[in-house]
Amino acid sequence: MDTTLYPSKFQKDKKFARKRTRVKVKIKKKDPLLVDGKRPRPMYVDYKDIELLTKLVNRHGRIVSRRKSGCSATSQHAVAEAVKRARFMALMPYVGE
């Protein structure tokens, strides 16, 4: 008798057994716009700083979300404004490569 045609009870249960879920440790991301651990006042991101802005934009040209970039809400608003200005001034592409 071939076991592949008629699997045993143990093999059936093994196929549908639940996998253990691993506990994910959340790592607090640092805000890339903070200067010496403090937020600059007023919050401003230079739209001519293309090196910084390309780190906050993915390869498709979309602005990276706060969850992935680690920016605070005020930082993210400033980044979005700076990216949009840089695109308008033709310093950055609207669409990724």
N, C-alpha and C positions, 0 to 999 in steps of 0.2 A: 504494500500500500504506500502510495506516494504522499509525503507530508505536505507538499505544496498544494495539492488539491483539497485536502482535508486538514486544515491547520488545527493544532490542538487548542484547547481552551486558553492555555497560558499565552500562546502566540497571538490569539485574537485580542486578549486583554492588553497585551503589550502594545499593540498597534494603536489602541484608543486611549492609552494611559496619558494622564495630564503631565505636562512638564512643569517642573518647579519654576516659579517666577523668582528672578533674582532681584534683590533690593538694589535700586539705583541710588547712588549717592549724588545729591545735587551739589554742584560746585558753583559758588557765587561768582558770576562773571564781573569783571571790572569794567566800569564805564570808560571807554577809550578816550573820552573828551575831558576827563578830569585832569586838573593840573595840580600836582602834589597832593592828591587825594581830596581836593576841594573843587567845587564847581565854580568856574569863572563867572563873574557878574559884570556886565550883562552876558547872558549865554549867547555866544556868536560863534559860528563855524565859518571860516573863510572859504568862499566858494572857489578861490584860486588854488587852494591846497588840494590838488588832485590826488596826491599820494594817500592822504587820509581818506578822501571820499571813495577811492576805488576799493579800500578795505571794507567799506560799509555798503558796497553794492555787489551783488552776486554776478556770476559770469553771464547771466542773461540780461543784465542791465537793470535789474529791479533793486529797489532799496531793501536792505535786509531788515527783518523785523527786530523789534526790541528784544524778544526772547532769545534770538540767536546772537545779536550783536552785544547785548549786555548794557545798552544805553538806558538811561532813565527817560522819563516821558519828555522832560524839557530838552534833554540832549537830542532825543529822536526828532522832535519838532524842528530843532535847529539844523540837524543833518538833512532832513527832508527838504527844507527850504534851500540849503546850500547846494544840494544835488540838483534841484530844479533850476536854480540860477546858473549853475555850471553847464547844465544841458542847454539852456537857452542861449548862453554865451558861446556855445559850441566848443567848450572845453572837455565835455564828456559826451559820449554817444547816448542816444535815447534807447538804443537796442544793443545788446551785447554782441560779441563776435562769435 
